[in-house]
Amino acid sequence: MAIRAAGASAPGLAAALAVCRKSFLTAGFFSMFINLLLLVPVIYMLQVYDRVLTSSSESTLLMLTLIAVFLFMVMGGLEWVRSQILITAGTRLDHLLGGRVFDSVFAQTTASGGKIANAQPLADLLQLRQFLTGPGLFAFFDAPWLPIYIFVMFLFHPAFGVVAIVSAVVLLALAIWNEFATREDLKEANRHAMESNNHTQRNLRNAEAIEAMGMLPRMRARWQDKQDSLLALQSRASRKGGLITAASKTFRLTIQSLALGLGAYLAIRREITPGIVIAGSILLGRALAPLDLLINSWRGFLSARESYGRLDTLLRGTPLREPPMPLPAPRGVLSLDKLVVTPPGAAAPVLKGVTLSIEPGTLLAVIGPSAAGKSTLARAMLGLHQPVAGTVRLDGAELEQWAREALGAHVGYLPQDVELLDGTIAENIARFGEVDADKVIAAAEAAGVHGMIVRLPEGYGTRLVGNVLSAGQRQRIGLARALYGDPQLIVLDEPNSNLDEEGDAALVNALLRLRQAGRTLVVITHRSNVLNQADMVLMLIDGQTAAYGPRDKVRASLQQAAARAMPSGGPHPVAGTR
C-alpha cells in the first residue's frame, strides 16, 4: 500500500543537503572574511613592534589599537552570523528530513512485521545535524585557507614558509593516521552499541516474565558481555585517538615555540625585523589551528559519517511514492484472489492461495489451529503484508491504489497484542486526531467500555503513561479505537482473548450492531459465541483454505469430518479450534 504521511513529501538525504547548500555556501563566504580578519593580530603585532616601538608614537599606537578592536568586533559579528546560518541550516535540514525519517522508521518496522523496531535513525539525524551546526564543521571551512597563510609566511621569510609546509604535512599525516587507526573500532563499537540497546529494549518489554522466572542474572550477564565488547572497542579507539591527539597538540605547541626561535635567529642575522618574529609565530599558530581542530573533531566527523550512511540506506530502502488518485469512501467489498503471503523473516509462504469475497453487512469468522496463518491474513487484508502473488482488493481496487491516510479513517483494526499509546484514553480512542467527544463516547459505548472508563478517577482524561490497566481493559479500549469514526472495514484479531463475560457479551452486541449497519467484519476467533453470529466461516490449516462458506454449511462439513475421524465423539471441531 502506498503509505504517505506528513513527512512523505520530503526529499532524500542528498537532496535535502542540496536544498541547504546555499546556507553552507553562505557560511563559507563569511568564513572567507573571518579568515582574512584573522590576519589582524599578525598585522597589529607587526606594526606595534616595527613602527610603534621604533617611533615611540602614542597616537600611532592608539589608532592601530582602535582599528584592531573595530576589526575584532567585526570578526566577532561575522562569527556569530556564520553560526546562526549553520543553526538555521540544521533546523531546516531537520524540518526537511525529520518527518521522512520518522515515517521511514515506521515503514521499516511495519515491513519487518514488527521485528525491526529501532529509533536509531532519529538519533542519527540528530547526530548529523549537531555536527553540521557545531565547531567541527568550522575546521572544514577554515582549512582551505592554509595555503594563503603559508603564502604570507613565505612573504615574511622562506624559512617560515618551509616550517609551515612541514608542520601542515605532519598534522595531515596525524589526521590520516587517526582515521585509519580508529575507523574500524568506532564502526564496530557503534554496531555493538545499537545491538546492546535493542537487546535491552527487548528485555524490558518482557521484564515481568524475566523477573518471575529468575532470568534476570542471566540476562544481565548477556548484557554485560555485550557491554564489555563495546567498552573494549571504545577504549581501544580512545587510546589510539588520544595518543594521536596528544601528539598533535604537543607537536603544534613545540613547532610554534621553535618558529619563535627561528624568527629570533633570523632577526639576529638581520634577515627579518623583530615584528616579523612575533607575527610569524602567531601566523603559524593560526595556520595550524584548523588542522588541529580537524584532528580533535575527527571522532565527531566519523560519527556523523556513520549516521549519514545509515540514514541514506534507510531512506533509499523506503523510497517516496507518488500519492495515488483519491478514491471514494469504500463500500466495504473485500476480495482476495489466490493470495500468497510470505511475512518478513519467514523462509516460506504462510498464506498459500487463499481466495474469498466478503460483501458489506457480512461477518466473516476466521478459525484454525495455531500458526495456520490467521494473523497474517488479517495483516494482508489491511495492506500491512505485501502479497508475493495474488491480490487483495477493496471495492475492486488493489490496496496499493489507496492512500493510507484516506483509507485509515474507514478501517478499524484490533491486533492480537493490543498496545495503547502515550496519551489519554480519549486521545487513544480518537486515534490521536481531533478528539470529538460524541464520537469517542459512541465508540466506547459500542465497545462496551464506557462504564469502565467513567469509573476511573480521571475518566476519559486518564493518561496511559505508567497507568496500570488489565489486559481486558486494554483490549476493550483498543476495540473502541478500532470502532471510532464508524469505519466500513473492521478486522479484529482475537478480540475476546482477554475479555470476561461482560466484555464478551458487549463484543457480541457490538458485532451485531455493526453487521446490521452494513459494515464488513472479519473476526479471528475460537469462541463459539462469536462464531454463532458469523455469516461466513473460513478455516485455515497450514495457510490454506480447509473450509469456506456459510457458517452452518462449514460447521456441518466440519462435524461430518470429525465424525468420520472420531466415531466415538470428541471435542467440538469448531469451538475448540484456535
FIRO-746009 format. One record per residue (C-alpha): residue in one letter; x, y, z. Coordinates in pm, 1 decimal, padded with zeros to 6 digits. Each point is the difference from the previous one (the first is absolute). Example, Ala and Ser with C-alpha at 12.3 -4.5 7.8 and 13.67 -1.06 7.14 Angstrom:
2
PT,residu,east,north,up
PT,a,01230.0,-00450.0,00780.0
PT,s,00137.0,00344.0,-00066.0
***
This chain:
578
PT,residu,east,north,up
PT,m,00000.0,00000.0,00000.0
PT,a,00124.6,00346.6,-00081.2
PT,i,00067.0,00140.7,00342.9
PT,r,00014.2,00378.1,00010.6
PT,a,00036.4,00209.5,00311.5
PT,a,00079.2,00352.8,00106.1
PT,g,00365.9,-00037.2,-00088.3
PT,a,-00048.5,-00215.6,-00308.3
PT,s,00047.3,00289.8,-00240.1
PT,a,00344.0,00074.7,00144.2
PT,p,00306.1,-00050.8,-00223.5
PT,g,00264.5,-00264.8,00048.2
PT,l,00313.5,00058.4,00203.7
PT,a,00221.2,00123.9,-00282.2
PT,a,-00280.8,00214.6,-00137.5
PT,a,-00066.1,00152.5,00343.9
PT,l,00366.9,00089.6,00036.5
PT,a,-00013.8,00150.5,-00348.9
PT,v,-00292.8,00218.1,00109.9
PT,c,00216.4,00124.6,00287.8
PT,r,00302.1,00048.4,-00228.6
PT,k,-00059.9,00374.0,-00032.1
PT,s,00023.7,00038.4,00377.0
PT,f,00328.5,-00191.2,00010.4
PT,l,00139.0,00205.4,-00288.0
PT,t,-00101.6,00317.9,00179.2
PT,a,00172.2,-00123.6,00315.0
PT,g,00308.5,-00068.0,-00213.0
PT,f,-00020.8,00352.1,-00142.1
PT,f,-00003.7,00145.7,00350.2
PT,s,00291.2,-00230.7,00087.7
PT,m,00205.6,00174.6,-00267.2
PT,f,-00032.1,00335.6,00175.2
PT,i,00046.8,-00157.7,00343.4
PT,n,00326.8,-00158.5,-00110.5
PT,l,00116.9,00324.9,-00154.7
PT,l,-00075.1,00176.8,00326.6
PT,l,00196.7,-00265.2,00185.6
PT,l,00304.4,00167.0,-00152.8
PT,v,-00078.0,00310.6,00207.5
PT,p,00194.3,-00118.3,00310.8
PT,v,00299.4,-00076.4,-00221.8
PT,i,-00006.5,00340.3,-00168.5
PT,y,-00063.8,00176.2,00332.0
PT,m,00300.7,-00164.9,00166.6
PT,l,00212.4,00069.8,-00304.6
PT,q,-00088.6,00370.3,00006.9
PT,v,00044.5,00031.5,00376.3
PT,y,00348.2,-00150.3,00001.7
PT,d,00127.1,00152.3,-00324.3
PT,r,-00170.7,00339.8,00001.7
PT,v,-00124.1,00096.6,00345.8
PT,l,00303.5,-00114.9,00199.8
PT,t,00244.4,00156.7,-00241.0
PT,s,-00189.1,00332.2,-00023.4
PT,s,-00129.8,00007.9,00359.5
PT,s,-00320.3,00151.6,-00143.0
PT,e,-00291.1,-00029.3,00239.8
PT,s,-00248.6,00133.1,-00256.0
PT,t,00102.8,-00270.8,-00247.2
PT,l,-00044.3,-00264.6,00269.7
PT,l,-00343.5,00142.3,00086.5
PT,m,-00120.9,-00000.4,-00360.7
PT,l,00136.4,-00349.2,-00065.9
PT,t,-00169.1,-00128.1,00314.7
PT,l,-00334.4,00162.4,-00085.9
PT,i,00010.8,-00142.6,-00351.2
PT,a,00092.2,-00346.2,00134.4
PT,v,-00280.5,00007.2,00258.9
PT,f,-00250.8,00105.4,-00266.9
PT,l,00109.8,-00280.4,-00231.0
PT,f,-00016.1,-00249.8,00287.7
PT,m,-00358.1,00109.1,00064.5
PT,v,-00080.9,-00043.1,-00369.5
PT,m,00156.3,-00347.1,00008.2
PT,g,-00203.9,-00090.4,00307.3
PT,g,-00316.2,00115.4,-00173.4
PT,l,00084.9,-00206.1,-00307.8
PT,e,00068.5,-00304.8,00219.2
PT,w,-00341.1,00042.6,00161.3
PT,v,-00172.4,00040.3,-00336.7
PT,r,00177.8,-00308.8,-00134.1
PT,s,-00109.2,-00206.9,00298.7
PT,q,-00359.1,00122.8,-00039.4
PT,i,00003.2,-00095.4,-00368.0
PT,l,00112.0,-00353.2,00085.2
PT,i,-00255.1,-00029.5,00280.8
PT,t,-00273.0,00107.9,-00242.3
PT,a,00128.7,-00250.4,-00256.2
PT,g,-00005.4,-00275.9,00262.5
PT,t,-00355.8,00087.4,00099.2
PT,r,-00105.3,00003.5,-00363.9
PT,l,00166.3,-00336.8,-00057.1
PT,d,-00190.1,-00141.5,00296.0
PT,h,-00327.6,00140.3,-00132.5
PT,l,00070.9,-00145.6,-00344.1
PT,l,00099.9,-00344.6,00120.8
PT,g,-00154.0,-00043.6,00346.0
PT,g,-00342.9,-00106.5,-00120.0
PT,r,00145.1,-00214.5,-00277.7
PT,v,00236.7,-00181.1,00239.1
PT,f,-00282.5,-00046.2,00253.1
PT,d,-00223.9,-00149.0,-00270.2
PT,s,00282.0,-00219.3,-00130.8
PT,v,00063.8,-00142.6,00347.5
PT,f,-00366.3,-00099.7,00023.7
PT,a,-00003.0,-00131.1,-00357.4
PT,q,00306.6,-00212.9,00075.5
PT,t,-00162.0,-00130.8,00318.5
PT,t,-00325.8,-00079.2,-00179.3
PT,a,00180.5,-00168.6,-00289.6
PT,s,00189.9,-00218.9,00245.3
PT,g,-00317.5,-00104.7,00177.6
PT,g,00110.8,00186.1,00311.2
PT,k,00327.3,-00190.2,00023.5
PT,i,00209.2,00310.7,-00072.0
PT,a,-00104.9,00266.9,00249.2
PT,n,00288.6,00241.9,00024.4
PT,a,-00006.4,00376.6,00050.5
PT,q,00374.0,00027.5,-00078.4
PT,p,-00062.2,00190.1,-00328.9
PT,l,-00153.2,00287.0,00197.9
PT,a,00314.1,00011.6,00215.4
PT,d,00207.9,-00013.0,-00320.1
PT,l,-00182.9,00304.2,-00134.2
PT,l,00073.3,00185.7,00324.8
PT,q,00367.6,-00100.9,-00017.6
PT,l,00029.3,00120.8,-00359.7
PT,r,-00173.9,00329.4,00075.6
PT,q,00216.0,00066.1,00306.0
PT,f,00318.5,-00053.9,-00199.9
PT,l,-00115.3,00229.0,-00279.8
PT,t,-00072.1,00277.8,00249.8
PT,g,00296.4,-00060.1,00231.2
PT,p,00361.3,00118.8,00010.3
PT,g,00126.9,-00309.9,-00175.3
PT,l,-00137.5,00126.7,-00330.2
PT,f,00187.5,00331.2,00041.0
PT,a,00325.7,-00190.5,-00041.9
PT,f,-00109.1,-00101.6,-00350.6
PT,f,-00080.7,00364.9,-00080.0
PT,d,00329.5,00129.1,00139.1
PT,a,00241.0,-00270.9,-00121.4
PT,p,-00008.8,00115.7,-00368.3
PT,w,00154.3,00329.7,00113.5
PT,l,00318.3,-00176.1,00106.5
PT,p,00173.2,00065.5,-00338.9
PT,i,-00067.6,00373.5,00034.4
PT,y,00153.2,00007.6,00348.5
PT,i,00299.2,-00194.7,-00129.5
PT,f,00036.0,00246.4,-00287.8
PT,v,00007.1,00291.9,00247.6
PT,m,00262.3,-00182.8,00205.3
PT,f,00212.5,-00038.5,-00312.4
PT,l,-00029.7,00376.5,-00040.3
PT,f,00137.2,00037.0,00353.2
PT,h,00287.4,-00236.9,-00074.6
PT,p,00038.0,-00324.8,-00199.8
PT,a,00108.9,-00182.0,00316.4
PT,f,-00336.2,00078.1,00164.0
PT,g,-00179.0,-00134.6,-00307.5
PT,v,00197.7,-00323.9,00004.8
PT,v,-00073.1,-00050.9,00370.9
PT,a,-00370.7,00059.8,-00065.8
PT,i,-00008.3,-00254.2,-00285.6
PT,v,00184.7,-00265.1,00202.2
PT,s,-00227.7,00060.8,00299.5
PT,a,-00314.7,-00025.2,-00214.5
PT,v,00120.0,-00325.1,-00156.1
PT,v,00071.9,-00150.0,00342.9
PT,l,-00342.3,00100.7,00135.9
PT,l,-00175.8,-00132.4,-00310.7
PT,a,00189.0,-00326.5,00039.7
PT,l,-00118.3,-00017.0,00361.3
PT,a,-00359.0,00062.4,-00114.1
PT,i,00022.2,-00278.8,-00256.9
PT,w,00156.4,-00227.0,00260.0
PT,n,-00286.8,00082.1,00235.0
PT,e,-00250.6,-00095.6,-00271.2
PT,f,00152.0,-00339.2,-00076.5
PT,a,00085.2,-00078.1,00362.2
PT,t,-00348.8,00057.7,00141.6
PT,r,-00243.1,-00048.2,-00288.5
PT,e,-00061.0,-00373.8,00028.6
PT,d,-00007.3,-00002.4,00380.6
PT,l,-00250.4,00286.1,00012.9
PT,k,-00214.1,-00156.1,-00270.8
PT,e,-00008.0,-00330.8,00184.2
PT,a,-00063.7,00177.6,00331.7
PT,n,-00300.9,00180.6,-00149.0
PT,r,-00136.5,-00330.2,-00126.2
PT,h,00044.6,-00159.2,00344.6
PT,a,-00166.2,00301.5,00163.6
PT,m,-00309.3,-00030.4,-00219.9
PT,e,-00019.8,-00375.8,00056.7
PT,s,00032.4,00051.6,00375.2
PT,n,-00275.4,00263.4,00001.1
PT,n,-00231.8,-00219.9,-00204.1
PT,h,00073.0,-00296.5,00227.5
PT,t,-00081.2,00208.0,00307.6
PT,q,-00323.9,00131.1,-00152.4
PT,r,-00115.5,-00354.8,-00076.2
PT,n,00080.5,-00109.1,00354.8
PT,l,-00186.5,00295.5,00151.2
PT,r,-00311.5,-00092.3,-00198.6
PT,n,00013.3,-00339.9,00172.3
PT,a,00109.3,00125.9,00342.1
PT,e,-00278.2,-00175.3,00192.2
PT,a,00071.7,-00341.6,-00149.4
PT,i,00374.2,00045.3,00057.2
PT,e,-00052.7,00096.8,00362.9
PT,a,-00260.3,-00270.1,00071.8
PT,m,00214.4,-00283.4,-00132.7
PT,g,00326.9,00118.1,00154.4
PT,m,00161.7,00074.4,-00336.2
PT,l,00134.5,00344.1,00097.3
PT,p,00357.5,-00109.9,00091.7
PT,r,00037.6,-00183.7,-00332.4
PT,m,-00142.2,00291.5,-00195.8
PT,r,00231.4,00235.7,00187.5
PT,a,00297.3,-00224.9,-00078.6
PT,r,-00084.1,00002.1,-00372.0
PT,w,-00040.0,00378.0,00007.4
PT,q,00332.2,00032.8,00183.5
PT,d,00173.2,-00210.7,-00267.3
PT,k,-00126.0,00237.9,-00267.0
PT,q,00101.8,00300.8,00209.8
PT,d,00348.2,-00143.7,00056.5
PT,s,00046.0,-00043.2,-00376.1
PT,l,-00124.6,00354.0,-00057.4
PT,l,00225.4,00148.5,00269.0
PT,a,00301.5,-00192.0,-00130.4
PT,l,-00048.1,00141.0,-00348.8
PT,q,-00065.2,00353.5,00125.6
PT,s,00299.0,-00014.0,00232.9
PT,r,00228.5,-00122.1,-00276.2
PT,a,-00120.7,00273.7,-00233.9
PT,s,00030.1,00261.0,00276.0
PT,r,00354.7,-00106.6,00084.2
PT,k,00105.1,00028.5,-00361.5
PT,g,-00185.4,00325.5,-00053.2
PT,g,00124.6,00144.1,00329.4
PT,l,00358.3,-00080.6,-00090.3
PT,i,-00031.7,00163.9,-00339.6
PT,t,-00178.4,00304.7,00145.1
PT,a,00267.7,00042.5,00265.6
PT,a,00274.5,-00036.4,-00261.2
PT,s,-00173.7,00259.3,-00217.9
PT,k,-00035.0,00252.8,00283.2
PT,t,00356.9,-00055.2,00116.8
PT,f,00135.4,00040.1,-00350.6
PT,r,-00196.8,00320.0,-00063.3
PT,l,00114.5,00164.9,00324.8
PT,t,00357.8,-00109.7,-00060.4
PT,i,00010.4,00122.5,-00358.1
PT,q,-00142.6,00338.4,00099.7
PT,s,00276.5,00044.7,00257.2
PT,l,00262.6,-00115.3,-00248.3
PT,a,-00140.8,00245.0,-00254.0
PT,l,00052.5,00275.4,00255.5
PT,g,00360.0,-00117.2,00044.8
PT,l,00044.2,-00011.2,-00376.9
PT,g,-00130.3,00355.6,-00024.8
PT,a,00241.9,00115.1,00269.5
PT,y,00287.2,-00164.4,-00186.8
PT,l,-00100.4,00169.6,-00327.4
PT,a,-00039.6,00334.2,00181.4
PT,i,00351.0,-00032.2,00147.2
PT,r,00126.9,-00053.3,-00353.8
PT,r,-00192.9,00313.8,-00104.3
PT,e,-00208.7,-00197.5,-00252.5
PT,i,-00334.4,00098.3,00158.3
PT,t,-00125.2,00267.9,00235.0
PT,p,-00091.8,-00066.3,00366.2
PT,g,-00366.1,00044.6,-00087.7
PT,i,00011.1,-00289.2,-00243.9
PT,v,00141.8,-00221.5,00276.7
PT,i,-00323.6,00033.4,00198.9
PT,a,-00230.2,00024.6,-00302.6
PT,g,00146.9,-00313.7,-00158.0
PT,s,-00055.9,-00207.3,00315.1
PT,i,-00359.3,00124.9,00036.7
PT,l,-00074.5,-00063.7,-00368.7
PT,l,00141.5,-00352.4,00018.1
PT,g,-00227.6,-00075.7,00293.8
PT,r,-00296.7,00144.0,-00188.7
PT,a,00086.0,-00205.6,-00310.7
PT,l,00023.5,-00325.2,00193.6
PT,a,-00306.4,00057.9,00220.0
PT,p,-00255.6,-00134.6,-00254.3
PT,l,00204.6,-00316.7,-00043.8
PT,d,00022.0,-00046.4,00374.7
PT,l,-00375.5,00058.8,00030.8
PT,l,-00053.5,-00246.7,-00282.3
PT,i,00187.4,-00269.1,00191.6
PT,n,-00183.3,00075.6,00326.0
PT,s,-00340.6,-00013.5,-00169.6
PT,w,00082.1,-00304.6,-00212.0
PT,r,-00203.5,-00234.6,00217.4
PT,g,-00304.8,00222.7,-00041.3
PT,f,00057.4,-00001.0,-00374.7
PT,l,00021.5,-00380.1,-00006.9
PT,s,-00318.7,-00031.0,00206.3
PT,a,-00177.5,00243.7,-00231.9
PT,r,00121.9,-00196.9,-00301.2
PT,e,-00129.1,-00325.4,00149.0
PT,s,-00333.1,00169.7,00072.4
PT,y,-00015.4,00129.5,-00355.4
PT,g,00061.9,-00348.9,-00137.6
PT,r,-00272.2,-00159.7,00214.0
PT,l,-00249.3,00275.6,-00082.0
PT,d,00077.4,-00024.5,-00369.6
PT,t,-00050.2,-00377.4,00006.7
PT,l,-00330.1,00039.9,00185.7
PT,l,-00139.8,00266.7,-00232.1
PT,r,00111.6,-00186.6,-00312.4
PT,g,-00169.3,-00310.7,00136.6
PT,t,-00329.3,00188.1,00044.5
PT,p,-00025.9,00205.4,-00319.3
PT,l,-00265.8,00263.5,-00047.7
PT,r,-00308.7,-00087.7,-00198.0
PT,e,-00231.8,00231.1,-00180.8
PT,p,-00331.4,00027.4,00184.8
PT,p,-00270.5,-00203.0,-00175.3
PT,m,-00306.8,00167.6,-00140.3
PT,p,-00263.0,00046.9,00272.4
PT,l,-00271.3,-00266.6,-00004.7
PT,p,-00352.0,00030.2,00141.0
PT,a,-00075.2,-00130.1,00347.4
PT,p,-00001.4,-00381.4,-00013.4
PT,r,-00327.1,-00192.2,00009.7
PT,g,00183.3,-00293.4,00155.9
PT,v,00014.1,-00268.0,-00272.5
PT,l,00314.9,-00192.9,00093.6
PT,s,00135.3,-00268.2,-00230.8
PT,l,00312.4,-00216.5,00001.2
PT,d,00110.0,-00185.2,-00310.8
PT,k,00253.2,-00283.9,00030.4
PT,l,00183.0,00192.4,00270.3
PT,v,00353.2,-00113.1,00084.8
PT,v,00180.7,00181.1,00282.1
PT,t,00346.0,-00050.7,00145.6
PT,p,00034.3,00209.6,00316.7
PT,p,00333.2,00176.5,00064.2
PT,g,00254.8,-00244.3,00136.4
PT,a,-00192.1,-00309.6,-00113.7
PT,a,00176.6,-00245.2,-00228.7
PT,a,-00317.2,-00124.6,-00169.5
PT,p,-00349.7,00135.0,-00068.9
PT,v,-00239.2,-00005.1,00293.8
PT,l,-00311.5,00061.8,-00208.6
PT,k,-00025.1,-00223.3,-00305.3
PT,g,-00261.6,00091.4,-00257.1
PT,v,-00285.9,00130.0,00217.0
PT,t,-00305.0,00118.4,-00195.5
PT,l,-00313.1,00155.4,00148.2
PT,s,-00246.3,00285.3,-00040.4
PT,i,-00192.7,00189.9,00268.6
PT,e,-00291.9,00235.3,-00057.4
PT,p,-00097.1,00290.6,00228.6
PT,g,-00215.5,-00112.0,00290.9
PT,t,00184.1,-00332.2,00018.1
PT,l,00183.5,-00138.8,00301.6
PT,l,00277.6,-00238.3,-00097.9
PT,a,00140.0,-00215.7,00280.5
PT,v,00352.0,-00133.6,-00058.9
PT,i,00088.9,-00312.9,00196.1
PT,g,00279.4,-00251.7,-00001.5
PT,p,00281.2,-00145.7,00211.0
PT,s,00299.5,00199.9,00120.5
PT,a,00244.9,00110.1,-00270.5
PT,a,-00264.7,-00054.9,-00266.4
PT,g,00054.4,00351.8,-00138.5
PT,k,-00302.4,00175.2,00151.8
PT,s,00183.4,00311.3,00122.8
PT,t,00197.2,00014.6,-00323.8
PT,l,-00331.3,-00000.5,-00186.5
PT,a,-00125.1,00291.0,00212.2
PT,r,00313.7,00203.7,-00071.6
PT,a,-00017.8,-00079.4,-00370.7
PT,m,-00364.0,00118.9,-00011.3
PT,l,00119.0,00335.3,00135.9
PT,g,00301.8,00030.8,-00227.9
PT,l,00250.6,-00048.9,00282.0
PT,h,00147.2,-00305.3,-00173.5
PT,q,00060.4,00020.5,-00373.7
PT,p,-00108.6,-00297.0,-00214.0
PT,v,00259.7,-00213.6,-00171.0
PT,a,-00273.2,-00102.6,-00242.5
PT,g,-00369.6,00066.0,-00034.1
PT,t,-00189.1,00314.5,00096.0
PT,v,-00194.1,00164.8,00279.9
PT,r,-00270.4,00232.7,-00128.2
PT,l,-00235.2,00241.1,00171.0
PT,d,-00295.7,00107.9,-00214.3
PT,g,00185.3,-00150.3,-00295.7
PT,a,00314.8,00210.1,00046.9
PT,e,00325.6,-00156.4,00117.3
PT,l,00111.2,00134.8,00335.7
PT,e,00301.6,00164.0,-00167.4
PT,q,-00243.2,00241.0,-00165.3
PT,w,-00119.9,00134.7,00335.1
PT,a,00177.6,00274.2,00193.4
PT,r,00051.8,-00122.1,00355.4
PT,e,-00109.8,00326.8,00161.7
PT,a,-00323.0,00004.2,-00198.4
PT,l,-00073.5,-00369.3,00049.6
PT,g,00096.3,-00004.6,00367.2
PT,a,-00310.3,00193.8,00103.1
PT,h,-00216.3,-00275.2,-00152.0
PT,v,00190.0,-00290.3,00159.3
PT,g,-00014.7,-00137.9,00352.2
PT,y,00267.3,-00242.6,00118.3
PT,l,00050.9,-00178.0,00330.2
PT,p,00328.5,-00193.6,00000.7
PT,q,00048.5,-00310.1,00207.6
PT,d,00244.8,00178.5,00230.8
PT,v,-00163.4,00331.4,00089.3
PT,e,00236.8,00286.6,00075.9
PT,l,-00141.6,00334.6,00109.0
PT,l,00207.0,00309.5,-00071.6
PT,d,00124.2,00278.6,00225.6
PT,g,-00290.0,00236.7,00057.3
PT,t,-00347.8,00007.0,00147.7
PT,i,-00266.2,-00263.6,-00052.0
PT,a,-00198.5,00248.3,-00208.6
PT,e,00303.3,00069.5,-00222.1
PT,n,00061.2,-00371.4,-00046.6
PT,i,-00359.3,-00067.2,-00099.0
PT,a,-00000.6,00302.4,-00235.0
PT,r,00319.5,-00132.5,-00160.7
PT,f,00182.8,00315.1,00111.6
PT,g,-00197.7,00219.3,-00235.0
PT,e,-00236.7,00273.1,00108.3
PT,v,-00192.9,-00140.6,00294.9
PT,d,-00369.4,00003.8,-00090.0
PT,a,-00167.1,-00073.5,00334.0
PT,d,-00318.0,-00137.5,-00157.0
PT,k,00193.0,-00238.4,-00225.8
PT,v,00231.1,-00109.0,00280.2
PT,i,-00288.2,-00081.2,00232.0
PT,a,-00190.5,-00172.2,-00281.7
PT,a,00300.5,-00222.3,-00074.1
PT,a,00048.0,-00076.1,00369.3
PT,e,-00365.9,-00089.7,00041.1
PT,a,00011.6,-00218.8,-00310.6
PT,a,00295.2,-00184.3,00152.6
PT,g,-00177.9,-00022.5,00336.2
PT,v,00280.5,00183.9,00177.6
PT,h,-00164.1,00336.4,00077.5
PT,g,-00105.6,-00106.6,00350.4
PT,m,00346.7,-00125.1,00085.5
PT,i,00162.2,00322.7,-00122.1
PT,v,-00225.0,00238.2,00192.3
PT,r,00069.7,-00196.2,00318.9
PT,l,00367.3,00094.4,-00026.3
PT,p,00097.4,00304.6,00211.4
PT,e,00070.7,00215.4,-00306.2
PT,g,-00237.7,-00173.3,-00240.3
PT,y,00082.1,00055.6,-00365.8
PT,g,00282.1,00233.3,00105.9
PT,t,00189.4,-00284.9,00165.5
PT,r,00356.8,-00000.8,-00129.4
PT,l,00127.4,-00342.2,-00096.2
PT,v,00369.5,00071.5,00063.6
PT,g,00079.6,-00211.7,00301.8
PT,n,-00369.2,-00074.2,00053.0
PT,v,-00063.2,-00364.6,00083.6
PT,l,-00293.3,-00142.7,-00194.5
PT,s,-00088.8,-00364.1,-00020.1
PT,a,00040.6,-00186.7,-00325.9
PT,g,-00379.0,-00010.0,-00037.4
PT,q,-00029.5,00377.6,00054.3
PT,r,00269.9,00069.6,-00256.6
PT,q,-00172.2,-00231.3,-00245.8
PT,r,-00337.0,00170.4,00042.2
PT,i,00152.1,00346.9,-00041.1
PT,g,00182.1,-00131.8,-00308.3
PT,l,-00335.2,-00122.3,-00131.3
PT,a,-00149.0,00345.5,00056.8
PT,r,00291.0,00144.9,-00197.5
PT,a,-00070.5,-00242.7,-00282.5
PT,l,-00368.3,00103.5,-00004.3
PT,y,00066.7,00375.9,00020.9
PT,g,-00145.3,00198.4,-00287.4
PT,d,-00232.2,-00281.8,-00108.8
PT,p,00247.3,-00166.8,-00243.1
PT,q,-00125.0,-00208.8,-00290.9
PT,l,00256.5,-00283.3,00016.9
PT,i,00073.9,-00144.3,00345.3
PT,v,00259.2,-00271.7,00061.2
PT,l,00022.2,-00144.2,00351.0
PT,d,00271.9,-00249.0,00094.0
PT,e,-00108.6,-00203.7,00304.8
PT,p,-00202.0,00293.4,00140.4
PT,n,-00130.7,-00197.4,00298.3
PT,s,00315.4,-00183.5,00105.2
PT,n,00026.3,00205.5,00321.1
PT,l,-00365.8,00087.7,00058.3
PT,d,-00220.9,-00110.2,00286.2
PT,e,-00366.1,-00095.5,-00047.8
PT,e,-00114.6,00362.5,00008.6
PT,g,00257.6,00103.1,-00258.5
PT,d,-00080.3,-00304.5,-00212.3
PT,a,-00369.9,00087.4,-00002.4
PT,a,00080.7,00362.5,-00088.0
PT,l,00215.1,-00119.2,-00290.6
PT,v,-00275.7,-00222.1,-00138.9
PT,n,-00252.5,00285.2,00025.0
PT,a,00243.7,00233.8,-00175.6
PT,l,00050.0,-00250.3,-00282.6
PT,l,-00375.5,-00037.0,-00044.2
PT,r,-00049.4,00378.0,-00021.1
PT,l,00287.2,00039.8,-00244.7
PT,r,-00129.5,-00276.3,-00225.2
PT,q,-00346.9,00154.1,-00000.6
PT,a,00159.1,00335.1,-00090.2
PT,g,00149.3,-00158.8,-00311.5
PT,r,00360.7,-00018.4,00113.3
PT,t,00245.4,-00257.8,-00132.6
PT,l,00127.0,-00205.6,00292.4
PT,v,00292.4,-00243.0,00019.6
PT,v,00045.1,-00161.2,00341.3
PT,i,00269.2,-00250.0,00086.9
PT,t,-00140.6,-00201.9,00285.9
PT,h,-00024.6,-00338.8,00165.7
PT,r,-00302.9,00069.1,00220.7
PT,s,-00336.5,-00137.1,-00093.9
PT,n,-00201.9,00306.8,00112.4
PT,v,00167.3,00211.7,-00269.8
PT,l,-00004.2,-00283.9,-00249.4
PT,n,-00375.1,-00033.7,00048.9
PT,q,-00045.4,00355.6,-00133.7
PT,a,00209.2,-00055.9,-00312.5
PT,d,-00149.9,-00004.7,-00348.2
PT,m,00305.3,-00159.3,-00161.3
PT,v,00276.6,-00217.0,00143.1
PT,l,00351.5,-00050.0,-00131.7
PT,m,00208.2,-00278.5,00146.2
PT,l,00374.0,00017.1,-00062.6
PT,i,00236.6,-00291.4,00043.7
PT,d,00365.7,00043.3,-00087.6
PT,g,-00078.1,00323.5,-00184.7
PT,q,-00252.9,-00161.8,-00231.5
PT,t,-00376.5,00008.7,-00014.7
PT,a,-00127.6,-00312.0,00170.4
PT,a,-00362.2,00116.6,-00002.8
PT,y,-00179.3,00313.4,-00113.6
PT,g,-00364.7,00089.3,-00034.6
PT,p,-00316.1,00077.5,00197.3
PT,r,00033.1,-00068.4,00372.1
PT,d,-00244.7,-00287.6,00027.0
PT,k,00133.2,-00170.9,-00309.5
PT,v,00362.4,00021.0,00120.4
PT,r,-00099.1,-00111.5,00348.6
PT,a,-00189.2,-00300.5,-00138.7
PT,s,00289.3,-00101.9,-00223.5
PT,l,00245.8,00026.9,00288.5
PT,q,-00227.9,-00207.2,00223.9
PT,q,-00029.5,-00267.1,-00269.1
PT,a,00379.6,-00005.0,-00041.8
PT,a,00042.2,-00028.0,00375.6
PT,a,-00254.1,-00278.5,00020.0
PT,r,00185.4,-00197.8,-00265.6
PT,a,00335.3,00055.3,00172.5
PT,m,-00134.1,-00061.3,00353.4
PT,p,-00306.3,-00225.4,-00000.7
PT,s,-00016.8,-00012.8,00378.6
PT,g,-00033.6,00377.0,00029.0
PT,g,00238.1,00265.0,00133.7
PT,p,00035.6,00371.8,00038.5
PT,h,-00197.0,00233.1,-00219.3
PT,p,00205.9,00041.8,-00319.8
PT,v,-00084.3,00368.9,-00041.2
PT,a,-00029.1,00139.6,00348.2
PT,g,00324.0,-00165.4,00100.0
PT,t,00213.3,00121.9,-00290.5
PT,r,00245.4,00278.9,00046.3
***
